């Protein structure tokens, strides 16, 4: 069964639609800015991609969802399922109910026919949500599945990453030899998958395949051999009957940390994908955690639609153990198929393949 994917949307510090966001990053703009007294010592400036204070996160979720370019009859149809991907949600409302409270306020505006489900699997949540949506449609459980990803910064999240010595005190530099760690970010993105091409207002792309794996290496560190990432990409290629030569672009996880960037480079080399154009979008958005996969898939879809691959912002020189083809400038590129990867705490890895019809 062919599964269509489209109507992608983003609301982030860079803009209020997928088109606005794509234009901004093509111009080299970043949502990352300096935030005073953002660390637990209250004595340092951090680089974060953050909405302005006073943002209504439930309203943000509703705005992103209701701006999708499909009929509202589809959004609230009994044939439609909603998947919400996040890690901590709006934890200012309390650890236990951080995401549930936001979702309940969002759902309360206009109840869905089917109860939404939440996927919270660390930083692979968004990519995993897309893979699960494709499975649901192919299993004939639903005709349409909408995946929406969101995450917001809080002291709990920021201090946690600082306790791991993972935060960079400078703008993020994924895959670069001088990388120092991550910049955190926040945002929201939504994508529609369907068995019916006609529900889309704009020609959709094709969702080919997706999968996940767990390397069971460490609570916060990836396998040094890239085993988990290798397995999920290999599985997605086989499920979609896609040859590695067909992949024209890879949207990598690219956190700017030593272990993640090295692990990804090793996995891509093991799969013979080292010459494929690769970028990380975290120089534009920071690491948006559970929303990262959705935001980055949306921008990858915009790149595919426009036949442009944007530069991997912050990258200057590749010093990973294995060489990969990191993009250094934004330029037109002809390609039909892309691979999106994600890796996260707990050993999780996920990948999806999307192509132009």
N, C-alpha and C positions, 0 to 999 in steps of 0.2 A: 504494500500500500504506500502510495506517495503521500508524504506529509509536507504541508506548506507552512512557511514561517515568515512573519512580516509584521506590519503595523508597529514596528519598534519605536519606543519612546524613552527619553531620558529627561529627568529634571535634576540638575546639579548646579554647583556654583558657577559653571560655565554657560548655562542656558536652560531654557524651559521646553526644549524639544530636541529630538534626535538631530534635526537639521541644524539648529542653532549650535549644539554641542560640536557637531562635525565641522562646521565652519570655523568655530573657535580654535579647535586643535589643528586644523589645516593652516591657520594663521600663526601657530606656535604659542597660543595662549595657554596658560595653566591656571587651574583653580587653587593651587597651593599658595598659601600666604603665611606670613609670620603671625603667630599668636603669642601674645605676652603672657607670662606666668602660667603656662599651660601644663607644666610638669608638677609632680607631687611635691617637689621642694619649693615650688612657687618662686623660683629665682632664675628661670631660663626661658628663652623663647624657643618655641617649636615651630616646625613647618607643617601645616595642616591644610587640607582642602575642606573648608567648613562653611556651612550656611551661616548667615548672620543670626545673631541672638534673637530669640522670640519667634523662631520658626514653628509653625503648627505642623507637626510631623504626620498626624492623622490626615490633615487636609492635603499635605503633600502627596501622600499615598493615593488619596481619592483623585486628586488632580491628574496624577500620572496615569492612573487607570482609566479615568473617564475621557482622557485625551487620545486614547488609542484610536487609530483610523479604521474602525469597524463599527457597524451599527450597534446602538445600545441594546437592541434586541438580542444580539449575539452575546454581549457582555453579561447579560443577566438571564440567559437562556438556561433551561433545564438540561440542555445538551452541552453545557459549558462547565468546566471545572477550573477553579482558581488555585494556583500554587503560590505561596508566599515564601520567598527565600531570604533568610536573615541569620545573623549570629546572635546578637543581643537585642536588637530592636531599640526602643527608646527606654533604656534602662533607668532613666531618671524617675520612672514611675514605680521602681522596685524591681529587684532581680527576678522574682518569681513570675511576675505578670508583665514584664517589660514589653514584650511583643504582643501578647494576647490583648492587652488593653488598647493598644493602637489599632490592632486589627478589628476589635469589637466596635470601636468608634467608627472606623472606616466602613465596616459591614452594616452598621446600624443606619447609615445614611439611606441605603436601598438594599435590603436583604437579597442575598444570592439564593437561587433555587437549590444549589448544592453547597454544603459547608466547605469553606476553603480549608486546605491543609497547609501546614507549615513545614518546610524543610530547613533544618538548622544543623548543618554539617560543616561547621567552621567555614573556611574561606572557599570551599568548593560548592557551597550551597546554590549559587546562581547557575553554574554550569550543570550541576546535578539536577536542578529543577527542570532545565530544558530537556535533559536526557529522559527524565521520568515522564515529562509531558508527551514526548514522542512515543514512549512505551504505552502510555494510556490510550493514545489515539489508535495505535496499531493493534491494540488488544480490544478495540471497539467498546471501550468503557465510556468514552465521551467523543463527541465530534470535534469539540474545540477545547483547548486548554490554554489559559492565560497564566504566564509566569511573571510575577512581579517581585523584584528584589529591592531591599532597602536596608540601610544600616546608618546609625547616627553615633556621633562621638560623645563620650561621657568621661568623667574622671575614672570610672571603673575600667573602661577600655584603654584609655591613654596610659594610666598608671600601670596597667597590666603589661602592656608592651614595653614600657620603660623598665619595668622590673626584670624583663628578659634581655635588656640591653639591646633591643631591636630597633629603637627609634634613631633616626639620623638627625643630627643638629645642622644639617644642610639640605638643600633640595635633593631629592632622590635621584640616583644614578643607576638604574637597572643594567646589569651585565657589564658595567664599566669597572675597570681595574681599581678605581678610587671610590667605589661604592662604600657607604657607611651604614646602610640600613634603610628602613622604610619611613615614609611620611604617611600618616593616616588620613583618610578622607571620608566624606559622607555623601550620599546621593540616593537616587531612586531610578529604577528602569523597569520597563514592562515590555513583553513580547507575546505575540499571539501565535499559537500553532493550531492548525486545523486540517481536516481531511478534505475540506471544501475550499477550492481556490476562489470561488466567487464572493466569499464574505469580505475579502480585502478591498479597500478603496484604491490601493496601489498594488501593482504586480508584486506578489510575494516571491521569496526565494524558496529553495527546497531544503528542508531538514533531512539529512541523509542518515545519520546515526549518532549514537552517543553511548558512553559507558562510564563506569567508575571502578576503582580498585583501591585497596588499602595496603601500604607496605609494612604496617605494624612495626615501624622502626623505633619511634620515640614519640612522646606526647607532643613535642613541639618541633622536632627536627626531622627532615625528610631522609629517606634512604640515600646513602652516599653514592649508590650505583644508579639511582633514578629508577629503581625497579618498579615501584608503583605507577609512576608516570609512563614508563615504557609499556607496562601491561595494559593500561587503559587506552593508550593511543593505538596499540597493536590490535586490541579488541574492536575499537571503533572502526578502524580500517577494514577489518574482516567482516564486521556486521554490515557495513555499507558497501562491501565489495569494491572498495576504493584502493587503487594502487598508490603507493607513496609518490610516484611521479605526477599524480594528479593534483597534489596539494600545492597551491600557488602562494600561500601565505599562512603564517602561524601567528596567532595572537597569543603570546606567551603569558604566563602568570607574572614573571619578572618583578619580584618584590624588591630587588636591590640589596638583598642580604647574601652573605657569602655562600651559605649552604644551599639556599633555594636556587640561585642563579647557576651555580656549578652543577647541581643535580639536574636541572633542566637541560643544560648544554650536553651533559653526558647522555641523558635519555634520547635527545634528538639525534645525537651521533649514532647511538646504538640502533636507531631506526632508519638510518640513512637519510635523515632530513636536515643535515647540517648546512646544506646550501640553499635551503628555502628561505625566503625573506621572512624575518622575524622582528616583531617589535613588542615592547611593553608599553601599555597605556598609562601606567601608574605615575609617570612624570607629569601627566595632565590632571589626573583625578586623585592621586594618592591611592593608598590601599583602602578600598571601600568595603572590605571584609565580605559579608554575605551578599552584598550588592555588586561586588566587583565583576563576577561572571556575567551578570546581565548587562551591566554598563559596557563592558568590553566586547561582548557579543554584539550589542547594538552598534557600537562604533565599527566593529569588523564588518557588519552588514552594510553600513554606510560606505565603507571603503570598497566593498565588493560592488555595490550599486554604482558608485562613481568611478570605479577603476583607478583608485588612488590609494597608495599605502603611505601612511604618515610616519615621520621620523620617530625613533624611539628617544623621546626627550630625556636629556641627561647623559646619554651615551656618547662617549668619546673614543675609548679604546677597550677592546675586548681582551680581558685577561683571565677568562675562565679556563679551566683545565682543557676543555675541548672547544675548538673554534666553531662558532655559529655565525650565520649571516644576518647580523643586526642592522636594521635600517638606519642610515645616517642623514637622510634627507627625505622630505615629503615630495613624492613624484608620481606621475601616472604610471601604472603598471597593469598589464593585461593579465587577468587571472579569473578562473571560474569557480574555484573551490578553496575554502579555508578551513583550518583546524584551530579550535580554541581549546586551551588547556587551563587547568587550575589545580593547585595543590594546597593543602591546609594542615592545620594542627590535627594530631591524632593519626597521621599517616594517610589521610584521604587524598585521592587524586581523581580527576574527572576530565573528560574530553568530549567534544562534539564536532561533527563535520557538517558544514553547510555549503551549498553550491548555488550558482545561478542557473535558472531554468533555461 
